[in-house]
Amino acid sequence: MRFAALSLAPIALLALSACGEGGALDENVKSTMRQSLVSSCAATAEGQVPEGINVDLNKVCDCAADKFMAGKSVQDLISNPPTSMEDLAPIKECLKEIGPVTVAPPPEG
């Protein structure tokens, strides 16, 4: 997964305008950031899953976003956005947790 710095810029500005840690504003920023992470993950992974492999990308990306964001403040998330290397570990963990990836049967004919 690759994340463009520009996609996180509005979130960063909103978070930097907040006073203190916690509260409804932080929760809204985290929710928006999580949605962005899941969308980016699913869009990126969609083109990389080989044909015939069945995997619920939304489920995997939801799980990976939760793992990446766990225990981090808004400031942590903004100052240390995910990089492609950091994203691999949560995705691998989530694939193990969700279950085996299945291979579709070959087309007949």
C-alpha positions in Angstrom: 0.0 0.0 0.0 1.3 3.4 -0.9 -0.2 6.5 0.5 0.1 9.9 -1.1 1.2 12.6 1.3 -1.5 14.9 -0.2 -4.3 12.6 0.8 -3.3 13.0 4.4 -2.7 16.8 4.2 -6.3 17.8 5.1 -6.3 15.5 8.0 -3.0 16.9 9.2 -4.2 20.4 9.1 -7.4 19.6 11.0 -5.5 17.7 13.6 -2.9 20.4 14.1 -5.7 22.9 14.7 -7.0 20.8 17.6 -6.1 21.7 21.1 -4.9 18.9 23.3 -5.3 15.1 22.9 -8.5 13.2 22.8 -12.1 14.3 22.4 -14.6 14.2 19.5 -12.3 16.0 17.1 -9.6 13.4 17.5 -12.1 10.6 17.0 -13.4 12.2 13.8 -9.9 12.6 12.5 -9.0 9.0 13.4 -12.2 7.8 11.7 -11.5 9.8 8.5 -7.9 8.6 8.6 -9.0 4.9 9.0 -11.4 5.2 6.1 -8.6 6.6 4.0 -6.2 3.8 5.0 -8.8 1.1 4.2 -9.7 2.7 0.8 -6.1 3.1 -0.2 -5.2 -0.5 0.9 -8.1 -2.0 -1.0 -7.5 0.0 -4.1 -3.8 -0.8 -4.2 -4.3 -4.5 -3.3 -7.0 -5.0 -5.9 -4.6 -4.7 -8.8 -2.0 -7.0 -7.2 -4.1 -10.0 -6.3 -3.5 -12.7 -9.0 -6.4 -13.8 -11.0 -8.1 -16.9 -9.4 -7.2 -15.9 -5.8 -10.1 -15.2 -3.6 -9.5 -12.9 -0.7 -11.9 -10.4 1.0 -9.7 -7.3 0.6 -12.1 -5.1 2.6 -11.9 -7.5 5.6 -8.1 -7.7 5.3 -7.7 -3.9 4.9 -10.1 -3.2 7.8 -8.0 -5.5 10.0 -4.7 -4.0 8.8 -5.9 -0.4 9.4 -7.0 -1.3 13.0 -3.6 -2.9 13.7 -1.6 0.0 12.3 -3.7 2.6 14.2 -3.8 0.7 17.5 -2.5 2.7 20.4 -1.5 5.7 18.3 -2.6 9.3 18.8 -3.6 11.5 16.0 -0.3 13.3 16.3 1.5 9.9 16.0 -0.5 9.0 12.9 0.2 12.3 11.2 3.8 12.5 12.1 4.5 8.9 11.2 2.1 7.9 8.3 2.3 4.4 7.1 4.9 3.4 4.5 4.8 0.4 2.3 7.3 -1.5 4.5 5.3 -0.9 7.7 2.1 -2.0 6.0 3.3 -5.5 5.2 3.4 -6.8 8.8 -0.2 -5.9 9.7 -1.5 -7.3 6.4 0.4 -10.6 6.8 -1.0 -10.9 10.4 -4.5 -10.2 9.2 -4.3 -12.7 6.4 -3.3 -15.3 9.0 -6.1 -14.3 11.3 -8.8 -14.2 8.7 -8.0 -17.6 7.3 -6.5 -19.1 4.2 -6.7 -17.4 0.9 -8.6 -19.7 -1.5 -7.8 -20.4 -5.1 -10.7 -20.4 -7.6 -11.1 -23.5 -9.7 -9.8 -23.1 -13.2 -12.4 -22.1 -15.8 -13.9 -25.0 -17.7 -13.5 -25.4 -21.4 
